[in-house]
């Protein structure tokens, strides 16, 4: 059974046992969390959310991703701008899907 969850402004299709990286969530490694914003589960669609459905997950690690570089240049104007950032992420493992 799969579910579609929403977290950090993004949607993810998950199955029990999946490991995915989401935007930073509060908690330490080993802590369990629950995603209550379930858009679809077990072939049922919500409007927009499914009531009573939830997805349980365990935090595997907290970290920072690879550097993302934004380079902007205007040709022949001797103008350019380079910015970089390393976004924070939380790696979670899906442990269970209830409801739906």
C-alpha positions as CSV (number, residue, x, y, z in Angstrom):
1,X,0.0,0.0,0.0
2,X,1.3,3.4,-0.8
3,X,0.5,6.9,0.4
4,X,1.0,10.5,-0.8
5,X,2.1,12.8,2.0
6,X,2.8,16.6,2.0
7,X,5.6,18.1,4.0
8,X,7.8,21.1,3.5
9,X,5.6,22.3,0.6
10,X,6.4,19.2,-1.4
11,X,4.5,15.9,-2.0
12,X,6.1,12.5,-1.7
13,X,4.8,9.0,-2.7
14,X,5.8,6.6,0.0
15,X,5.7,2.9,0.7
16,X,6.5,1.2,4.0
17,X,10.3,0.8,4.2
18,X,11.1,3.8,2.0
19,X,14.0,6.2,3.0
20,X,13.7,9.7,1.7
21,X,15.1,13.2,2.3
22,X,12.7,15.9,3.2
23,X,13.2,19.5,4.3
24,X,14.5,19.9,7.8
25,X,12.2,18.6,10.6
26,X,12.6,19.0,14.4
27,X,14.0,15.9,16.2
28,X,17.1,13.9,16.7
29,X,18.1,10.7,15.0
30,X,16.0,7.7,16.2
31,X,13.0,9.8,17.1
32,X,9.6,8.9,15.6
33,X,7.4,11.4,13.8
34,X,4.0,11.3,12.3
35,X,2.9,12.9,9.0
36,X,-0.8,13.8,9.3
37,X,-1.2,15.5,6.0
38,X,-2.0,12.5,3.8
39,X,-3.4,13.3,0.4
40,X,-4.0,9.7,-0.8
41,X,-3.6,6.3,0.7
42,X,-4.6,2.8,-0.4
43,X,-6.4,3.9,-3.6
44,X,-8.5,6.6,-1.8
45,X,-8.1,10.2,-2.5
46,X,-8.7,13.0,-0.1
47,X,-10.4,16.3,-0.7
48,X,-7.7,17.7,-0.1
49,X,-6.7,15.5,2.9
50,X,-7.8,12.1,4.1
51,X,-9.3,12.2,7.5
52,X,-8.0,9.7,10.0
53,X,-5.0,8.7,7.8
54,X,-1.4,9.1,9.0
55,X,2.1,7.9,8.1
56,X,4.6,7.0,10.8
57,X,8.3,7.5,10.2
58,X,11.6,7.4,12.1
59,X,14.3,10.0,11.7
60,X,17.5,8.3,10.4
61,X,19.7,11.4,10.4
62,X,19.9,15.2,10.2
63,X,22.3,16.7,7.7
64,X,23.2,19.2,5.0
65,X,23.0,18.6,1.3
66,X,25.5,19.3,-1.5
67,X,26.2,22.9,-2.3
68,X,23.7,24.5,-4.6
69,X,25.2,27.4,-6.7
70,X,23.2,30.1,-8.2
71,X,25.3,32.0,-10.8
72,X,23.8,34.9,-12.8
73,X,25.6,36.7,-15.5
74,X,24.8,39.6,-17.9
75,X,26.9,39.2,-21.0
76,X,29.1,42.1,-22.1
77,X,28.3,44.1,-19.0
78,X,31.0,42.8,-16.7
79,X,28.3,41.9,-14.2
80,X,27.9,38.6,-12.5
81,X,26.7,37.3,-9.1
82,X,27.5,33.9,-7.5
83,X,25.6,32.7,-4.4
84,X,25.8,29.3,-2.8
85,X,24.0,27.5,-0.1
86,X,23.9,24.0,1.6
87,X,20.3,23.3,2.4
88,X,19.5,21.3,5.6
89,X,17.6,18.0,5.3
90,X,16.2,15.2,7.4
91,X,16.4,11.6,6.2
92,X,13.4,9.6,7.3
93,X,12.4,6.0,7.1
94,X,8.7,5.2,6.6
95,X,7.6,2.6,9.3
96,X,3.9,2.4,8.8
97,X,0.8,3.7,7.0
98,X,-2.5,3.8,8.8
99,X,-6.0,4.7,7.5
100,X,-7.1,5.1,3.9
